[in-house]
Amino acid sequence: MKAIATTLGLLLAALLVGALLWLDQWINETEIPPLTLETGVEVLDRDGDLLRAYTVENGRWRLPVSYDAVDPGYVEMLIAYEDRRFWTHPGVDLRAFARAAWQRVTTGRVVSGGSTLTMQVARLLEESGTGAWGGKIRQIRLALALERQLSKQEILTLYLHLAPFGGNIEGVRAATLTWFGTEPRRLTAAQSALLVALPQAPNSRRPDRFPEAAEIARNRVLSRAVTFTDLTEAQIAWARDEPIPTVRRNFPTLAAHLADRAVADRPTQGTHHLTVDADLQRQMERLATRAITDLGPQMSAAIMVMDHETGALLAAVGSPDYTDLTREGFVDMTQAIRSPGSTLKPLIYGLAFDSGLLHPQTLIQDRPISIAGYAPLNFDSVFRGEVSAAQALQMSLNIPAVTLLHEIGPHHMLAAMGRAGMDVSLPEGEEPGLAIALGGLGTTMEDLMALYAGIARGGIAAPLHWRDGDGQEGQRILSNTAAWYLGDILGDVVPPPNAPRIGLSYKTGTSYGHRDAWAFGFDGQHVVGIWMGRADGAAVPGAFGAALSAPLLFEAFSRIDEHTTPRRPPPPGALTLSNTQLPDTLRRFDPGADIAEANGPVITFPPEGAVLAYQPGLPLLARIAEGTPPFTWLWNEAPVATGWHDREIALETEVGFGELTVIDATGLAQRRTVEVAD
C-alpha cells in the first residue's frame, strides 16, 4: 500500500512538474503586441508647458506621459480600487478570481471582477473584449508574459497611456487636460477618484453627458479609498462635495501656426520644444482678438514678440483665430509676403549715417522732386520744406527717404537687408528701384522683426529662432553709432493718444492702398511687431499704421514687462550735437544734380481726411492748383476723367471711404483720402 502511495505521489509530482514546464513554455511563447505606443505629437513652450497637441490615428487623443509625471495619490487610489495586490501578484490574482467566482455563485450576479491591472493592459493592448472566455484566457496569458518582460512601473505606464476616459480620450494625461484643464502631476482626491471610475464604463459615465452616473461612480471609489488609502473621512467628505466637471475642455492650441510649422519642419519628431512663452502667447492672442473685434468680419491681425538679445521668439500670433474661415485665420500672417510700407525707412537713414552723408541734425529738403521721371509724394501730399534728418524720419516723409536711397543705391540697401537675414520679393523681371524706399517690394513680418532686432542690439543682426538650441550670431548691418542714432530718433516719436510715454522706439508703416498697417518697436530687450489688415490682400480704406497698429504695439509692450527695459546709452562714437555745431559738410544734405525740382498738382479741396456729408444727387467738387494739364482723375484707383483741362471736377460718390487721385501730364500725382458720411 505504501508503495502505491509513493508511486501515485511521484506521478502527481511528475504531472505537476510537467504542467509547470508546459505553463512556462506557454507563457514564453506568447505573442506580445508592440509595446511602443503611438502618442500624439506635442509642442511645448520654453518651460515645458503644452502649447498644442495632435491626435493619433482615428482622431484619438493620446498624449505621452511618464509614471513620475502622475500624481502618486491617483496611482494609490487606482491600485486600491482595481488591484490591491498589484505589486505582488505575477499578473493574475488567484485570490481575486476565487472571490469573484464565489460571489457569482452565491448571489447569482457579478459583484466584483477578478481582472488585474496587468490583464486590463493586455486587453487594451489588443483592443479585445472582456466577456468571452477565449478572450479572458488570452488576457491571462498575455498578462503573465508582460509581467516577465516589464517592471510593475512599466506596466502601469502602459495603463496610463491606454485607459479609456470617454469618447476619443485615451490615457490619463489626455483625460486630465480634457476634464480638468490641467496636467496630471497634481490632482485632488475627487479628480483622482473620477479618473479611477471612468475607464470601467467610459461612455456611460462621461461627465459632460452623464454627470449623475459619473458622480455615483466617483463616490463609490472614494468610499473604498477610506479603507485602503491614507485619506481621512474628512478629506473624503470634502471630495464628495467637489462638483463633477460637466464641460469637455478643448486641448490647448496656443501658437497654432508656429506649432504646425515646427511639425512640418521635423515630421518624425514626437515632442517639439519651442522658445515661446505660453503665458505671453496667450496674452498676445487675446490682444489680437480684441483688436479686430469692431473692425469688420474680414479684418485680421498678427503679433510677434522677440528677445533681441538672444534672437528667441517669445510669442507669434499668425491670426486672431486659427479656425475663422471668414478672416482666413488659417493663413499665418507672420510668414505672408506683404509690402512693408514705410517700415524700411530706418534702414535707409542708418546706411546714410554710416556713409557719412548726414547726421540726425543734418538739414534735408522735403520738396517736390523728379528722378528720371519718378516723382514721389509724401503720404499726406504736403511738403515741409527744410527739416532735420531726425524730423524727416519721425514724420516718415517719403521724399527725403527716396532722395537718400537715390544717393546710397537700392542694391546697397538690399545687401544690408540680406545681412539682416531678410528675403525680399521683387516684381518679376524688374531691377530694384527707388520705390523700395516706400515699400515697393515684398517681405515677411518675421524678416522685419529680424531687421528691427538688429537695430535694437547695436547694428548686429539677431537671427530670429523659435526652436530651443537654434540661436546663432548674425552679421553686422549697421555701425553701433548709426543703430543708436535710429533708436534715439524713433524714441522721440510721439506715442499714440492715451499710450504711456515709456521711451519706446517705434516706427509705423502703411502699404499702398491701405492694405497693410504696420508698427514695430523696441526697448532694451524686446522687439514687438504688429500687422493689421486683410489676409486676402484687399484694401482697407482708412487703415493707417499709426492709427491702428501703434496703439496695439504699446498695449503689447505693457503685457511683456511691468517696466520697459531702458534703451542703450550712446556709444563713444555718437555725436550729440546741434546742427550749428556740426561740420559744414554735415549741416545740409545736397542731393545729386540729376534730382530735379518738380511742381506737381496740389489738391486744394477736399483736404486729407475730410469727412463730407453725402447728399443724393449732389456731386463732390474737387479742386487743384499747380500741375500741368491735361489731368487724369481717379476715384478708388478707377479712372473717372481723362484729358481733363479744368482744375475743378464734379465726382459722383457713395457713402464710405474713398481715395481721390489726380495725375498731371508730366506724371506727377497727388492723393487724398476722404470719408463720405450719410
C-alpha positions in Angstrom: 0.0 0.0 0.0 2.8 2.3 0.9 4.5 1.6 -2.5 1.3 2.5 -4.3 1.0 5.8 -2.5 4.6 6.6 -3.2 4.1 5.8 -6.9 1.0 8.0 -7.0 2.9 10.8 -5.3 5.7 10.6 -7.8 3.2 10.5 -10.6 1.4 13.6 -9.3 4.7 15.3 -8.8 5.7 14.5 -12.4 2.4 15.8 -13.7 2.7 18.9 -11.7 6.3 19.5 -12.9 5.1 18.8 -16.5 2.2 21.2 -16.1 4.5 23.8 -14.8 7.0 23.3 -17.6 4.2 23.4 -20.1 2.8 26.6 -18.5 6.3 28.2 -18.5 6.7 27.4 -22.2 3.1 28.5 -22.9 3.9 31.9 -21.4 7.3 32.2 -23.0 5.8 31.6 -26.5 3.1 34.2 -26.0 3.0 36.6 -29.0 3.2 40.0 -27.4 1.8 43.0 -29.3 4.1 46.1 -29.9 4.7 47.8 -26.6 5.9 51.1 -28.2 2.7 53.1 -28.3 1.8 55.8 -30.7 1.2 59.1 -28.9 0.2 62.4 -30.3 2.8 64.9 -31.3 3.1 67.7 -28.7 4.6 71.2 -29.0 5.9 72.6 -25.7 6.9 76.1 -24.7 10.2 77.2 -23.1 9.2 75.8 -19.7 7.7 72.6 -20.9 4.1 73.7 -20.9 1.8 72.4 -23.6 1.2 74.8 -26.5 -0.5 72.4 -28.9 -1.1 68.7 -29.3 -2.1 66.5 -32.2 -4.3 63.3 -32.3 -3.2 59.8 -33.2 -4.9 57.7 -35.8 -8.7 57.7 -35.9 -8.7 61.1 -34.2 -7.9 59.8 -30.7 -6.3 61.9 -28.1 -3.4 60.0 -26.5 -0.5 62.0 -25.1 2.9 60.9 -23.8 3.1 60.6 -20.0 5.7 59.2 -17.7 5.0 57.4 -14.4 6.7 60.1 -12.4 4.6 62.8 -14.0 1.3 61.5 -12.5 0.0 62.3 -9.0 1.0 59.4 -6.6 -2.4 59.8 -4.9 -4.2 58.8 -8.1 -1.9 55.8 -8.6 -2.5 54.7 -5.0 -6.3 55.1 -5.4 -6.3 53.2 -8.7 -4.5 50.2 -7.2 -6.6 50.3 -4.1 -9.8 50.1 -6.1 -8.8 48.0 -9.1 -6.0 45.7 -8.0 -4.8 45.8 -4.3 -2.2 43.1 -4.8 -0.8 44.6 -8.0 2.7 45.0 -6.6 3.0 41.3 -5.6 1.0 39.1 -8.0 2.5 37.7 -11.2 -0.1 39.3 -13.5 -3.1 37.1 -12.3 -4.6 37.4 -8.8 -6.0 33.9 -8.0 -7.5 35.2 -4.7 -9.4 37.8 -6.6 -10.6 35.2 -9.2 -11.8 32.9 -6.4 -13.6 35.7 -4.6 -15.3 36.8 -7.8 -16.4 33.3 -8.6 -17.8 32.7 -5.1 -19.7 35.9 -5.2 -21.2 35.0 -8.6 -22.3 31.6 -7.3 -23.8 32.9 -4.1 -25.5 35.9 -5.4 -26.3 34.9 -9.0 -24.8 38.1 -10.4 -21.4 39.7 -10.9 -20.4 41.6 -7.7 -16.7 42.1 -8.4 -14.2 41.2 -11.1 -11.0 39.3 -11.0 -9.2 41.2 -13.7 -5.9 42.7 -12.6 -4.5 45.9 -13.9 -2.0 43.8 -15.9 -4.9 41.9 -17.5 -6.6 45.2 -18.3 -3.4 46.4 -20.0 -3.3 43.2 -22.0 -6.9 43.8 -23.1 -6.2 47.4 -24.1 -3.1 46.5 -26.0 -5.1 44.0 -28.1 -8.3 46.0 -28.0 -10.1 42.8 -27.1 -13.4 42.4 -25.3 -13.9 41.4 -21.7 -16.7 38.8 -21.6 -15.8 35.8 -23.7 -13.8 33.0 -22.1 -11.4 32.8 -25.0 -10.6 36.5 -24.7 -10.2 36.1 -20.9 -7.7 33.2 -21.3 -5.8 35.3 -23.9 -5.6 38.2 -21.4 -4.4 35.9 -18.7 -1.6 34.5 -20.9 -0.6 38.0 -22.1 -0.7 39.4 -18.6 1.7 36.6 -17.4 4.0 37.3 -20.3 4.0 41.0 -19.7 5.0 40.6 -16.1 8.0 38.6 -17.2 9.2 41.3 -19.6 8.2 44.5 -17.9 8.5 46.1 -14.5 5.4 47.0 -12.5 6.0 50.7 -13.2 6.3 50.0 -16.9 3.0 48.1 -16.9 1.3 50.9 -15.0 2.8 53.4 -17.6 1.1 51.4 -20.3 -2.2 51.7 -18.4 -1.7 55.4 -18.0 -1.5 55.7 -21.8 -4.2 53.3 -22.9 -7.1 53.6 -20.3 -10.3 55.0 -22.0 -11.8 58.0 -20.4 -14.8 58.7 -22.7 -15.2 59.5 -26.3 -11.9 59.7 -28.1 -9.9 60.3 -24.9 -7.2 57.8 -24.1 -4.7 57.9 -21.3 -4.6 59.8 -18.1 -2.9 62.9 -19.4 -5.4 63.5 -22.2 -8.1 62.9 -19.6 -6.9 65.5 -17.1 -6.5 68.1 -19.8 -10.0 67.3 -21.1 -11.9 67.1 -17.9 -9.9 69.4 -15.6 -7.8 71.6 -17.9 -4.6 70.6 -16.0 -1.7 68.2 -16.3 -1.9 65.0 -14.1 1.1 66.0 -11.9 -1.2 67.3 -9.1 -4.8 66.1 -8.7 -7.4 66.5 -6.0 -8.9 63.4 -4.4 -12.1 63.9 -6.2 -10.3 64.2 -9.6 -8.3 61.0 -8.9 -11.5 59.1 -8.0 -13.2 60.2 -11.1 -10.3 59.1 -13.2 -10.3 55.7 -11.5 -14.1 55.3 -12.2 -14.2 56.4 -15.8 -12.4 53.5 -17.5 -14.8 50.9 -16.1 -17.6 52.5 -18.2 -16.1 55.4 -20.2 -19.1 56.2 -22.4 -21.9 55.8 -19.9 -20.1 57.7 -17.2 -18.9 60.6 -19.4 -19.2 63.6 -17.1 -20.3 66.0 -19.8 -23.2 63.7 -20.8 -24.0 61.6 -17.7 -22.8 63.7 -14.7 -25.1 61.8 -12.3 -23.6 58.4 -13.2 -20.1 59.9 -13.1 -20.7 61.2 -9.6 -22.1 58.0 -8.3 -19.2 56.0 -9.7 -16.7 58.6 -8.3 -18.2 58.5 -4.8 -18.0 54.7 -4.9 -14.3 54.9 -5.4 -14.0 57.5 -2.7 -15.8 55.1 -0.2 -13.3 52.4 -1.0 -10.4 54.9 -0.6 -11.3 55.4 3.1 -10.3 51.9 3.9 -7.4 51.3 1.6 -5.6 54.6 1.3 -4.3 57.3 3.7 -7.2 59.6 3.0 -9.3 60.6 6.1 -13.0 60.7 6.4 -12.9 64.5 6.4 -10.9 64.5 3.2 -13.3 62.1 1.5 -16.3 64.1 2.6 -14.7 67.2 1.1 -14.0 65.3 -2.1 -17.6 64.2 -2.4 -18.7 67.8 -2.3 -16.5 68.7 -5.3 -18.6 69.3 -8.4 -18.3 67.0 -11.4 -16.8 68.7 -14.4 -19.7 68.9 -16.9 -17.8 70.6 -19.8 -15.3 68.9 -22.1 -12.4 71.3 -22.5 -10.6 71.8 -25.7 -6.9 71.0 -25.9 -4.6 74.0 -26.0 -4.0 75.5 -29.4 -1.5 78.2 -28.5 0.8 79.4 -31.3 -1.1 77.2 -33.7 0.6 78.4 -36.8 4.1 78.1 -35.3 3.2 74.6 -34.0 2.2 73.5 -37.5 5.4 74.9 -38.8 7.5 73.0 -36.2 5.8 69.7 -37.0 6.1 70.2 -40.8 9.8 71.1 -40.3 10.5 67.8 -38.4 7.6 65.4 -39.1 9.2 62.4 -37.4 9.8 64.2 -34.1 7.3 63.4 -31.3 8.0 66.4 -29.0 9.0 69.9 -30.1 10.5 72.4 -27.6 9.9 76.0 -28.7 11.3 79.3 -27.3 7.7 80.6 -26.9 6.4 81.7 -23.5 2.9 80.2 -23.2 1.6 82.8 -20.8 2.8 85.7 -23.0 1.5 83.9 -26.1 -1.9 83.6 -24.5 -2.0 87.3 -23.7 -0.9 88.3 -27.2 -3.6 86.1 -28.8 -6.3 87.7 -26.6 -5.0 91.1 -27.5 -5.1 90.3 -31.2 -8.7 89.0 -30.9 -9.8 92.1 -29.0 -8.1 94.4 -31.5 -10.2 93.3 -34.5 -13.5 92.8 -32.7 -15.1 96.1 -34.0 -13.2 96.3 -37.3 -15.3 94.1 -39.6 -15.6 90.4 -40.2 -12.6 90.1 -42.6 -10.0 92.1 -40.6 -7.1 90.2 -39.2 -4.0 90.9 -37.1 -0.7 89.4 -36.3 1.7 90.0 -33.3 5.3 88.9 -32.7 7.4 89.3 -29.6 11.2 88.7 -29.7 14.1 88.9 -27.3 16.6 90.8 -29.4 19.5 89.9 -27.1 19.1 86.2 -27.9 17.0 86.2 -31.0 14.5 83.9 -29.3 10.8 84.3 -30.4 8.6 84.7 -27.3 5.2 84.9 -29.0 3.9 84.5 -32.5 0.2 85.2 -33.4 -0.4 84.5 -37.0 -4.1 85.4 -36.9 -6.6 86.2 -34.1 -8.5 82.8 -34.7 -6.8 79.9 -36.4 -10.3 78.4 -37.3 -12.0 81.6 -38.5 -12.6 81.0 -42.2 -14.1 84.4 -42.8 -10.9 86.1 -41.7 -8.8 83.4 -43.4 -7.4 82.6 -40.0 -5.5 79.6 -41.3 -3.1 82.0 -43.1 0.0 82.7 -41.0 0.4 86.4 -41.5 3.8 86.4 -39.8 5.0 84.4 -42.9 2.9 86.1 -45.6 4.8 88.2 -48.2 3.5 91.7 -47.9 4.5 95.3 -48.7 6.4 96.8 -45.7 5.3 100.3 -46.4 7.5 102.8 -44.6 9.0 100.3 -42.1 12.2 100.1 -44.2 13.0 103.8 -43.9 15.1 103.5 -40.7 17.5 101.2 -42.6 17.9 103.9 -45.3 18.8 106.5 -42.7 21.1 104.2 -40.9 23.0 103.5 -44.1 23.2 107.2 -44.8 24.6 107.8 -41.3 27.2 105.1 -42.0 28.1 106.6 -45.4 28.8 110.0 -43.9 26.0 111.6 -45.9 24.3 113.1 -42.8 23.8 113.3 -39.1 20.4 113.2 -37.3 20.6 117.0 -37.2 21.6 117.4 -40.8 19.0 119.5 -42.8 17.4 117.9 -45.8 14.9 119.2 -48.3 11.3 118.0 -48.4 10.1 119.4 -51.7 8.6 118.1 -55.0 11.3 116.2 -56.9 11.6 114.2 -60.1 14.3 111.5 -60.5 14.3 110.1 -64.1 10.6 110.6 -64.2 9.9 109.2 -60.8 8.1 111.8 -58.7 7.2 110.6 -55.2 4.8 112.3 -52.9 4.5 112.3 -49.1 1.7 110.3 -47.7 -0.4 113.4 -47.0 0.8 115.2 -50.2 2.1 118.1 -48.0 5.7 119.4 -48.4 7.5 120.6 -45.2 10.5 122.4 -46.9 13.8 122.1 -44.9 13.7 119.7 -42.0 16.3 117.8 -40.0 17.0 114.2 -40.9 15.6 113.2 -37.4 12.4 115.1 -38.1 12.1 113.6 -41.6 12.3 110.0 -40.2 10.0 110.8 -37.3 7.4 112.2 -39.7 8.1 109.3 -42.2 8.4 111.8 -45.1 8.7 110.0 -48.4 10.7 112.5 -50.4 13.8 112.7 -48.1 13.8 108.8 -47.9 13.7 108.5 -51.7 16.4 111.2 -52.1 18.7 109.4 -49.7 18.2 106.0 -51.3 19.0 107.5 -54.7 22.3 108.6 -53.2 23.0 105.3 -51.4 21.8 103.0 -54.2 19.0 100.4 -54.0 21.5 97.5 -54.3 23.3 98.8 -51.2 20.0 98.7 -49.3 19.2 95.2 -50.5 22.7 94.0 -49.4 22.0 95.3 -45.9 18.7 93.6 -45.8 20.5 90.3 -46.8 22.9 90.8 -43.9 19.9 91.1 -41.6 18.7 87.7 -42.8 15.8 89.1 -44.9 14.5 87.6 -48.0 12.8 90.0 -50.4 10.5 89.6 -53.3 10.6 92.0 -56.3 8.3 92.2 -59.3 9.4 89.5 -61.8 11.9 90.8 -64.3 12.4 94.2 -62.5 15.5 95.6 -61.0 15.2 97.2 -57.6 14.3 100.9 -57.9 13.7 103.8 -55.7 10.2 102.7 -54.9 11.6 100.1 -52.5 12.1 103.0 -50.1 8.3 103.3 -49.8 7.6 99.6 -49.6 7.9 98.6 -53.3 9.0 95.1 -52.6 7.7 92.0 -50.7 8.9 90.7 -47.4 7.6 89.0 -44.3 6.8 90.2 -40.8 9.3 87.7 -39.4 12.1 89.2 -41.5 11.1 92.8 -40.5 11.4 91.6 -36.8 14.9 90.5 -37.5 15.8 93.9 -39.0 14.5 95.8 -36.0 16.2 93.4 -33.7 19.5 94.2 -35.4 18.9 97.9 -34.9 17.9 97.4 -31.3 21.1 95.5 -30.4 23.6 97.9 -31.9 23.5 97.1 -35.6 24.3 93.4 -35.3 21.6 91.1 -36.8 19.9 88.8 -34.3 18.7 85.8 -36.5 15.2 85.0 -35.2 14.8 81.4 -33.9 11.8 79.7 -32.4 13.3 76.3 -31.5 15.4 75.7 -28.4 19.1 75.5 -29.3 18.8 77.0 -32.7 20.2 80.5 -31.8 23.2 81.9 -33.8 25.1 85.1 -34.1 24.3 87.4 -37.0 26.2 89.7 -39.3 26.7 93.4 -38.8 24.0 95.5 -40.6 24.9 99.0 -39.4 27.5 100.5 -37.1 26.8 100.8 -33.4 26.6 104.5 -33.8 24.1 104.5 -36.7 21.9 102.0 -34.8 22.0 104.2 -31.7 21.0 107.2 -33.7 18.0 105.4 -35.1 16.9 104.2 -31.6 17.3 107.7 -30.3 15.3 109.3 -33.2 12.5 106.7 -33.1 12.4 107.0 -29.3 11.2 110.6 -29.7 8.3 109.8 -31.9 5.1 110.9 -30.1 3.2 107.9 -28.7 -0.4 107.3 -29.8 -3.1 109.1 -27.8 -3.5 107.7 -24.3 -0.5 105.5 -24.7 2.1 105.6 -21.9 5.4 107.5 -22.5 7.7 104.6 -21.8 10.6 105.6 -24.0 9.7 103.1 -26.7 11.5 103.4 -30.1 9.0 102.7 -32.8 8.1 103.1 -36.4 4.8 102.7 -38.2 4.1 102.0 -41.9 1.1 101.7 -44.3 1.4 100.0 -47.6 0.0 101.3 -50.9 -3.8 101.2 -51.0 -4.1 100.8 -47.2 -3.6 97.0 -47.4 -1.1 96.7 -44.5 -0.9 98.7 -41.3 2.4 98.1 -39.5 4.1 99.0 -36.3 7.5 97.8 -34.9 9.0 98.9 -31.7 11.9 98.0 -29.3 13.3 98.7 -25.9 16.5 97.4 -24.3 15.5 93.8 -24.5 12.4 93.2 -26.6 11.1 93.8 -30.2 7.4 93.7 -30.9 5.8 93.7 -34.4 2.2 94.4 -35.3 0.4 93.8 -38.6 -3.2 94.6 -39.3 -5.2 94.3 -42.5 -7.0 91.6 -44.5 -5.3 88.3 -45.2 -6.7 88.3 -48.7 -4.7 91.5 -49.5 -7.8 93.6 -50.1 -7.6 97.3 -49.4 -8.8 98.6 -46.0 -9.8 102.3 -46.6 -8.7 104.5 -43.8 -6.3 101.9 -42.2 -3.1 103.5 -41.1 -0.2 102.0 -39.2 -0.1 105.0 -36.8 -3.9 104.8 -36.1 -4.5 101.0 -36.0 -1.2 99.2 -35.2 0.7 101.7 -33.0 -1.8 101.6 -30.1 -1.7 97.8 -30.2 2.1 98.0 -30.1 2.1 99.9 -26.8 -0.5 97.6 -25.4 1.6 94.6 -26.3 4.6 96.1 -24.5 2.6 96.7 -21.4 2.0 92.9 -21.2 5.6 91.9 -21.6 7.2 93.7 -18.6 5.8 95.8 -15.8 8.5 98.4 -16.7 10.1 98.8 -20.1 13.8 98.0 -20.3 15.8 101.2 -20.9 17.5 101.6 -24.3 21.2 101.6 -24.7 23.2 104.6 -23.7 25.0 106.5 -26.6 28.2 104.7 -27.8 31.5 106.5 -27.7 31.3 107.5 -31.4 27.9 109.2 -31.2 27.8 112.9 -31.8 25.1 114.5 -29.7 25.4 118.0 -31.4 23.0 120.6 -32.7 23.0 121.5 -36.4 25.2 124.6 -35.9 27.8 122.5 -34.1 28.2 120.1 -37.0 31.0 120.3 -39.6 30.0 122.3 -42.6 29.7 119.2 -44.8 27.1 117.7 -42.4 24.9 120.7 -41.9 22.9 120.2 -45.1 22.4 117.3 -47.4 22.7 118.3 -51.1 21.2 115.8 -53.4 22.8 114.9 -56.8 22.4 117.1 -59.8 20.1 114.5 -61.5 17.3 115.2 -59.0 15.1 117.9 -60.5 12.6 120.1 -58.7 9.1 119.3 -59.7 5.8 121.2 -59.4 3.0 118.7 -59.5 -0.7 119.1 -58.9 -1.9 120.1 -55.5 -5.4 119.2 -54.4 -6.8 122.2 -52.6 -10.2 120.6 -51.8 -11.1 118.3 -50.2 -8.4 118.3 -47.5 -6.8 115.0 -46.4 -9.0 113.0 -44.0 -12.0 115.2 -44.6 -15.5 113.8 -43.7 -18.0 115.0 -46.2 -21.8 114.9 -46.0 -23.5 112.6 -48.5 -26.3 114.4 -50.4 -28.1 112.3 -53.0 -27.9 114.0 -56.4 -25.2 116.4 -55.5 -21.7 115.6 -56.7 -18.4 116.0 -54.8 -16.5 119.1 -56.1 -12.7 118.7 -56.2 -10.2 121.5 -57.0 -6.5 121.5 -57.8 -3.7 124.1 -58.1 -0.4 123.8 -59.9 0.4 120.9 -62.2 0.5 120.6 -65.9 -2.8 119.8 -67.8 -4.4 117.7 -69.0 -5.2 115.8 -65.8 -6.4 112.3 -65.1 -8.8 111.9 -62.2 -9.3 108.6 -60.3 -11.6 107.6 -57.5 -10.6 104.5 -55.6 -8.0 103.8 -58.3 -10.6 103.7 -61.1 -10.4 106.5 -63.8 -13.3 108.9 -63.8 -11.9 111.5 -66.2 -9.0 111.7 -68.6 -7.7 114.5 -70.7 -9.3 117.0 -68.2 -8.1 120.6 -68.6 -10.2 122.2 -65.9 -8.9 122.5 -62.4 -12.2 121.6 -60.9 -14.3 118.4 -61.3 -17.6 117.1 -60.1 -17.5 113.5 -58.9 -20.3 111.0 -58.2 -19.6 109.3 -54.9 -21.2 106.8 -52.5 -21.2 106.6 -48.7 -17.9 105.3 -47.3 -14.2 105.8 -47.5 -12.6 106.8 -50.8 -9.3 107.7 -52.3 -9.1 110.7 -54.8 -6.1 110.8 -57.1 -5.1 113.4 -59.7 -2.2 112.9 -62.2 -0.9 115.7 -64.4 0.6 115.5 -67.9 4.2 115.0 -66.5 3.2 112.0 -64.4 3.2 113.9 -61.1 0.3 113.0 -58.8 -1.4 113.7 -55.5 -3.8 111.7 -53.4 -6.4 112.5 -50.8 -8.3 110.0 -48.6 -11.8 111.2 -47.5 -14.9 109.8 -46.0 -18.4 110.4 -47.4 -20.8 110.0 -44.4 -24.5 109.6 -44.5 
